[in-house]
Amino acid sequence: MIVTPVDPVVKQASSQVAPAPGLATPLPLGCGVTLPNRLFKSAMTEGLADPHDRATARHVTLYRQWSAGGTGTLVTGNVMVDRRYLERPGNVVVEDETGVEALAAWAAAGRSAGNQLWMQISHPGRQCTRFVTSEPVAPSAVQLRLGGLFGKPRALEEDEILDIIRRFAETARIAKLAGFSGVQVHGAHGYLCNQFLSPRTNVRTDGWGGPLEKRARFLREVVRGVRRVVGPGFPVSVKLNSSDFQKGAFTHEDACQVAAWLVEDGIDLLEISGGTYERLRLFGIGREEDQAKAAGTERREAYFLEYAAAMRKAARVPLAVTGGFRTRAAMVASLADRQLDVVGLARPLCTTPDLGRRLLDGSETHARADEKLLRLGPGWFGPASSNAMIRGMNAQAQTAWFYRQLICLAEERPLELGLSGRGALLRHYVNEFRLSRARVHRKAAR
């Protein structure tokens, strides 16, 4: 079972106020489910599916390690609702009950220590690479121009929008059937739900675009549809940008309003993040100005904590903040100050799958921060380059490095900690090409 020792660092409140939560404090949700502790593995794309887009034994191996590692809630990498449009080759796709046995094995392994395992459900929209299709779909025909990796999208017809909403609900239904203990709708990072929210990518003039209320309609209909099929006692979460950090895009004020609406629609937990592929705040890139303004250590460490206060006021629902947490002290302080309810972790779990247990028992005070050492080159070629494409490639190199560690865990091989950013990026592209070719050959053989 999940280890839940008494946290010795928690601040003690007065006798008239409930003690401040610590890392080991359980968290009850509105649906009636209780999270075992305040540690939350945020979604990371795995790329471990077979050529038929099904879960594999590698998912089982990987998530069994994370389950045993002490983190109270695990969220899967984004599971796609439509095999025509993937975030990347190697995504798991759940369109119907085909492959439910493999999903059940994944779910059982991911819950084996008594923790929560939530399936993140997603559609990439225009963020569907050419490895998968040259014509993605989106709210509007606004292209993502990023090194030629993405084709120009086709604007969705209304019947297609309604079909995608249905697909989200069906995937959620099958997740529950397979034994996942909750679901998360991916509404952040520039994927389809976020594309509908942003006036930069949604220039529609019908009932799905224009004022915020109409731009939020798609996400809200998805959440309502999911809630209908899973019922009232099953956790439903949303991952939402605190801001897109782009001029004329989804703003922090928009995020606060949408968060309030999502509470009305019945979510149990809101995870906040930020940025898109075009504005890489989700990787901590381009945050120098934020760091200069930050007053406390934990605020410098956690990327989006400064946006949490307003969102907590707007949305009376448990709040997870993901991005940048690396020290136990910052995690404990943020909980004790009630800046958040759940601490989101991702990349450190690729190199230390039992980090949750170590944080809970106090044997670990600092998580690894390998991303600080990963770069394509010095100076202009590094993450702080004045060239947006170079910054983006550095972010991809960092991500690719963590992909490699994740694959090592899934295959029970030694970690490749000495791999360079450039080497990781090259191997990532080779692997993406290999996975995409396997899917093409599978289709041709049908």
Buried (B, 14 or more C-beta within 10 A) or exposed (E): EBBBEEBEBBEEEEEEEEEBBBBBBEBEBBBEBEBBBBBBBBBBBBBBBBBBBBBBBBBBBBBBBBBBBBBBBBBBBBBBBBBEBBBBBBBBBBBEEBBBEBBBBBBBBBBBBEBBBBBBBBBBBBBBBEBBBEEBBBBBBBEBEBEEBBBBBBBBEEEEBBEBBBBBBBBBBBBBBBBBBBBBBBBBBBBBBBBBBBBBBBBBEEEBBBEBEBBBBBBBBBBBBBBEBBEEEBBBBBBBBBBBBBEEBBBBEBBBBBBBBBBEBBBBBBBBBBBBBBBBBBBBBBBEEBEEEBEBEBBBBBBBBBBBEBBBEBBEBBBBBBBBBBBBBBBBBBBBEBBBBBBBBBBBBBBBBBBBBBBBBBEBEEBBEBBEEBBBEEEEBBBEBEEEEBBBBBBBBBBBBBBBBBBBBBEEEEBBEEBBBBBBBEBBEEBBEEBBEBBEEEEEEE
